[in-house]
Amino acid sequence: MILAWLIITPFAGGVLAWTLARGRGLLGGLASRWVSMIALAIDLLLVVRLWANYYGALGTGAFSLSGISLPYGKWLKELAVPWIPQAGISIHLAMDGLSLLLVTLTVVLGMVSVAASWSEIKDRVGFFHFNLLWTLSGILGVFLALDLFLFYFFWEMMLVPMYFLIAVWGHERRLYASVKFFIFTQVSGLFMLLSILGLFFVHGAQTGVYTFDYLGLLGTRLAPDTAFWLMLGFFIAFAVKLPAVPVHSWLPDAHTEAPTAGSVILAGLLLKTGAYGLLRFAVPLFPQASVSFAPAAMALGVISILYGAVLAYGQTDFKRLVADTSISHMGFVLLGIYAWNGIALQGTVMQMLCHGISTGMLFVLAGSIQERIHTRDMRRMGRFWEKVPVMGGVGMLFALASLGLPGLGNFVGEFLVLLGAFRASPVMAVIASLGLVVSTVYALWMVQQVFHGQPREEHALLPDLYPREKGIAAAMIILIVWLGLYPQPVINAARPALENLQKVRAAVLRQTQAEGNNPEREGSNGLR
């Protein structure tokens, strides 16, 4: 039940936080904050227990792709309980090394979000923390669900509370940003739902077993055209959340208008659900269609890298600049997934984690500055370093992490992605590497505009980071430096799942070659 408790604990904590805050004024708000932090601390203890018990001694499991047994993914824990058995729906949760990494990131950034909003949120504090923890519960469910109906349930569960976080506690154009976010994610989610139902009925017609279970649906034989269209439904939903160009336009508005905690969760976690969906569902469920689609997906990744970097350089709004960098950084993730070799996939996982940490901290800094001077416009800043040297040092460090400085985690992720992409497509890798050049320009320009140069306006009361903010910064610095200097534990934890993806691709290529030698054989999505 530890997997269930990981999801239940934040949600229950959110309900309690909302209840305690109602009608109790400042005291209720303080209780709400502490309850939220304690709920996430309990989840952190559960995660630490999982790491302590299972790292280095991962369990084994197997799934079958149309008769070929491949070692899957080392479930550390698994929970399978019938839910609606007549419809083939179950509460099936499982955790492997990849899930464990992302669950850990979720809990850590959840605690950062609560701490970062400690003094920022003054209105409806209990309801705010209810929505915050509700969102985190949905994200944890996405990372743990193996029943496709349950996965879709958690996928949609993230949408409503995040809408409220932006619409109620956001900034000037919060209603526009929240509605845009809702429309993009809701419509793209419907594409995925149609693909899930299509796979459900095709599998049932073939086997007589109607199920939404992920392991049961793996290897379903599909006609090439059917496989492509079903895969595309998944890809659209995950590409919107990632986000990839050209379905990215919701992200800058949502990030910019969201409160600090909302921006941290959006950048650090919600975007990762799109990448996780590609790794866990879109690619393994439709391997042949994914191999065929890989060049187009890699091209979209390269376009996102360059377009996001250029957009960031043109911004004067601090939060919008950081938001646009996410488009560029997640382009590396898309490129690495569809480069689809061991090095690129390792870089993908590293980039997912390090982007969550570095961009999350930049949003915390942006929120701290806005809370102090009530603006995000960098044209009204300048020479802050003299007044807030600690904030300046932290900002410089995470700007350098964002541009991929060696010794920090982002460098490891981007370097591995480019190295793996070069093996798959040298041209794509060379073009994508130009994004590193542009990222250097926008990152250093951001630091110069905010912390150096000439002050555009006088800000008499500009205190440096408070002890709470210094604690957040210290924890994030430790994580980003550790991942930059010693990424091996992350690579080891994710390796079983990534090796399985490589074997899936190898099996597809072998089958494609065999069918090329025997053109009379019928194509299918399943692996024989």
N, C-alpha and C positions, 0 to 999 in steps of 0.2 A: 504493500500500500504506500510505500515511500513516494512513488511517482504520483499517485493521487494526492497525497498530502502536499507535494510541491505546488500543485495547482490550487488546491482548496485553501491552503493557509493564507495566501495573499487576498483571495476573495473574501474569506471570513474576516480577515483583518480590516479590509475596506468597509465591510458592513458595520463592524464594531466601531471603526473610526467615525463613520457617518452618524451612528447612533449617539456616540458620546458627545459629539460636537453640537448636536441640536439643542438650541435654547440655553447654552451654557457660556456663551460669550468667549472671551479670551481664554479662559480656563479650558473650555471645551475644545477650542482650536489647538491648544498645546497638547491636550490628551490625544487628539486625533493624530497629530504628527508623531507622537511617541508610539502609539499603537501601530501605526503604519511601519515605522522603523523596526519595531520589535517583530512584527509579522515577517518582514523581509529578512531580519536577522535569523529567525527560525529556519527559513528556507535556506539561508547561507550555511547554517549548521548541517542541514540535511545534505547539501551539496558537498560540503567538506567531508562528511561521512562517506559519501559515495566515492570521492577521490581517494580517501584513505583506504577504503576496503578493496577497491577494484583496480586502481591504477597499477599497471604492470602485471596484473593477473586477470586479464579480461576473459569473460566466459566465451563460449562458442555457440554458434547456431548455424543453421543452413536454410537456404531456400532453393527451390528448383525452378529453373527457367526451361519449361517444356522438356523436361527430362535431363537437363544438364545441371548437376548439383554444383553450386558455387558457394564458397565459404562466405557467409554474410556476417556481418557486421558486428558480431561480438556484442550481443545484448547484455548489458550489465544488469538491468532489471527489466521485468516485463509483467504487465497486468492485463489479463483478458477476461472480461466479464460480459455475458450476454446483455444486450440493451433492448433491441427490438429484433429478436431472432427471426420473426416472420419475414422481415425485410432484409435480413442479412446484415444487420447493424449491431456492432458490439462496442463496448468501451475497451479498446485495445490500445494500451500505452506501452511504449518500450523506449529504452535509452541505450544508445551505444556511445562510443567515444565522441563522435560528432555532436550528438545531442547534448552530451555532458558539457562540452565546451560552450555551447550556445546557451544552455540553461545557466551555467556559471556567469556568463556575460550578462544575462538578463537580470539575475539577482543583484549583481554588483552595481549595474547601472540603475536598477530600481532604487537601491539605497542612495546612490548619488542623486537621483531625481528628488527623492524626499528631502534630503539634506539641502539641495540647491534651492528648493522652494520654501524653505523654513521661514524666511522673513518676507518673501515676495508675495505670497498668497495671503490675503487678509480677509477676503470675502468668501463665504460659503466654504470654509476650510474643510469641514467634514465631507461634504459632497465632492470636493476636489480630490481628496485622498481616496474616496470610494472609487471614483473614475480612474484614478491613477493605478490603483491596485487591481481593479477589474481588467484594465488593459494588460497589465503584467501577467495576470492569470491566463488571459487569452493567448498571449505570446508563448508562455510556458506550454500550454496545451498544443499549440502548433508544433513546437519542437519535440513533443512526445507522442503525438497521436499517430497510430498506424492504421486505423480505420478511416477510409476516405470521407465517409459521412461525418465522423467525429472531427476529422481534420478541417472540413469545411465549416463545421459548427464553430470551432475555435477561430478560424480565419475570419468569419463574420463577427464573432464576439469581440474582436479587437476594434472593430469599426465604430460602434456606437459610443463607447466611453471616450475614444480619442476625438470623435466629433465634438463631444461636450467639452473636453479639455480645451480645444481650440476656440469653440464658439462662446463659451462662458468666460474663460480667463485669458483669452488672447488679447491682442493689441488692436490697433486702429481698424484694420480691415478683416477682423476675425470672422465675421459672418460669411463674407465672400470666400475666404480661405477654407473655412470648415465645410461649406457646401461643395466647393470644388473638390476637396479631398474626398468627401462622401461619394460624389458622383463617380469619380475616377475609380475608386476602389470597389464600389458596389457593382458597377457595370462590368468591370474586369472580373470580379468574382463570379458573376453569372456565367461568363464564358467557361470558367473552370467547372462550375456546377454542371453545365451541359456536357462537358467532357467526362466528368465523373459518371453521370448517368449513362452516357453512351458506352463507356467501358463496362459498366455494371451489366447492361443488357446484352452486349456482345459476348461477354464472358459467360453469362447465364445461358444464352442460346447455344453456346458451344459445349458447355459442360453439364448443364442442368442445375448448376449450383449458383444461385444468385447471392453475391456477397460484395460487401464494400471493403473487405479485408485486404490490406496492401499486399501481404505475402501471398494471398490467394490469387490476386490479380496480376502479379508479376508473370511475364511470359505469355500473356494472353495473345493468341494468334490473331492478327489483324491484317486486312488487305492494306497495301502501302498507302493508298489514298485515305482510307479510314484512319490509319495510324497517324498520318500527318495532321489531319484536321483535329483529332482528339488531342494530340500533342500540342497543337497550336493554341487550343483553349487553355491548357495549363500554362503555356509559355506567356500568353498575353497577361494572365492574372499575376504571374510572378514578375514579369518585366515591368508592369505598372508599379508594383511595390518596390522594385529594386532601387530606383527606377531607371529605365533605359530610354534613350532618345528613340522615337519621338513621343513617348507617353510619359514624359517627365514633368510636364508643366505644372502639375499640382504641387510638386515638392517645394520649390522656393517660396510659394505663398504660404503653405502650411507651416514650414519651418520658421519663417519670418514672423508670422502672426501668433504662433503658439507661445504659451508661457515657457519659461526655461525648462521645466521638467518635461513638458510636452515635446520640446525640440530635442532634448536628450534621448527620449524614448523613440521618437520618430527616426532620428539619424542613427542612433546606436543599436536599435532593436527591430523596429518595423521593417526597415530596409533589409535586414538580415533574414527576415521570414521569406522574402522573395528569393534570395539566394539559396536558402535552405530548401525551399520548394523545388527549385531546379535540380539541386543535388539529390534530393531524396525521392522525388516523385516524377518530374517531367522526363528526366534522362533515363532512369531505370525502367519506368513503365513503358516507354516508347523508344527503345534503344536504336533501332534502325532508322526511325524517323528523325531522331536526334542527331545521328551521324550525318544524315543527309542535310539537315538544317544547320549543322555546325558552322560552315563558312559564313552564312548569313548572320548567325548570332554573333560570331566573332567580329564581323564588320560593324554590327550595332554596338558592340563593346568598344571598339576603337573610336567610333564616332562619338560615343558618350564621353570617353576620356578627353578628347580634344574639345568638344563642344562645351562640356561642363567647365573645363579649365579656362576657356576664353570667356565664358559668361562670368565666371568668378572675378576675372581681372577687370571687368567693366563695372563692377558694383561699388557703390559708396555706402550701402547699408551693411553694417558689420554682420548681422545674422544672415542676410541674404547671400553675402559672399561665402560664408561658411556652408550655407545650404547648397550653393552651386558646386562647391568642391565635392560634395557628396555624389553628385552625378558623375563627376570625373573618377572619383575613387571606386565607386561601384561599377564603373565601366571595366576596371581591371578585374573585378570579380566575374563579370559576364564573360570577358575574354578568357579567363583562366578555366572556367567551367567547360567551355566548348573547345578549348585547346585540348582538353581531355587526356592529359598524360600525368604521370605521377608528380612531376615537379610543379606543373601549373596548378594542379588541384591542391597541393600543399600550400602554394602561394595564395590560392583563393581563400582557404580557411584562415591563414594568417591575416590576410587583408580584411576579412570580415571582422575579426576580433580587434585588430589594431585600429581600423577605421572607427569602430564603435567607441573605443577609448579616447582616441585623439580628437575626433570631431565632437564627441560628447563633452569633453573638457573645454573645447573652444566655445561651445554653446553656453556652458556654465560661466565662462569669462564674459561673453557677450551679455548674458543676463545680469551679471554683477555690475558691469559698466552701466547698463541701462537703468538698473535700480538706483545707481548713484547720481547719474546726470540726466536721466529721463530722455535719452536719445540713443539711436543706433547709428546715426549719421556720422561717418568717419570724417566728413568735412568740418565737423564741429569739434573734433578732437585734436590731439597733437601734444607731444612732449609729456605724456603721462608718466614716463619712466621716472622723472624727477620726483613726482609726488607719490607714485605707487610702484616702487622698485620690485617688490615681490610679485605683484600682478604682472609687471612687465617681463620679469624673468620667466614666469610660468607661460605667458603668452608667446614669448620667443621660443621656448622649448617645444610647445605643441604646434606652433607654426612650422618649425623645422621638422617635426614628426610628419606633418601633413605633406611637406614637399619631399619626404623620403630620405632624410639624412641617415647615413650609415650609423649604426649603433642604437637606433630606435626601431620599434616594431614595424612601422609602415614600410621601411626600406626592405625588410626581409620579404614581406608579402609581395610588394611590387616587383622586386628583383626576381623572385621565383616565378611569378606569373609571366614576366617578359621572357625569362629563360625557357620556360615550358612552351610559351606561344611561339618562340623562334623555331622550336623543333617542329611545331605544327604548321606554321606559316611565317617564314622570315619577313615577308613584306608587311604583314599585319603587325608583327612585333616591332619592326623599325618605325612604322608610323605611330604606333602606340607610345613608343619611347619619347616622342616629341611632347607628349603630355607632361612628362617629368620636367621638361624645360619650362613650359608655361606655368607649372605649379610652383617652381622656384620663384618666378616673377611675381605671381599673385600673393604668395605667402610672405615674401619679404616686403612687398608693397604694403600689405596689411599691417605688418609690424611698424613700418616706417610711418604710416598715416596715423596710427593710434598712439604709439609710444615714443616716437622721435619727431623730428621736424619742428616746425614752428607751431605754437598753440593757436588754433583758430578762434577759440573762445576761452575765457577764464572760467575755471571751475574751482571756486574757492574751497568747497567742502568735497574733497575727493579722498576718502580714507582708503588705505590699502586693504588687502584681503583680511577678513575677520578670521579668528581661529577656526570656525567651522569651515570656511572656504579654504583655508590653508590645509585642513585635514583632508578635504576632498582632493585638492591638488596633489598633496603628498602621495595619497593612495594611487592616483592615476599616473603620476610620474614613475612610481615603483613598477607598476604594471607595464607601461610602455617601454621602459628601459629594460626590464627583465625579458620581455618578448623580443626586444632587439638584440640582446646579448645571448640569450639562451632559449631559443624557440623550440628546442627538441621535445620537451614534454607535450607541447601542443601537437606537434607533428606525430609523435608516438600515439597520442590518444585518438587522432583522426585517421591514422593510417589504415586500420582494417576496413572502414567504410570506403575510403578512397581507393584502396587496392581492389575492392569489389567493383567499383565503377570502371577501373581499368580493365578488369577481366570481362565485364559486360561488353566494353568496346571491342576488345580482342575477339570475343565470340561473334560479334556482329560482323567484323571484318572477315573472319574466317568463313562465315556463312555466305557473305556477299561474294567472296572469291569463288566459293564452291558453286553458287548459283550462276556466276558468270561463266564458269566452265561448263555448266549444264543448263542452257537457257530454257529448257522445257520445264524446269522446276518452278513451282508457284512461289512468289514472294510472300513473306509474312513478317509481322512485327515480332512474333515470338521467336525465341532461339531454340533450335532443335538440339 
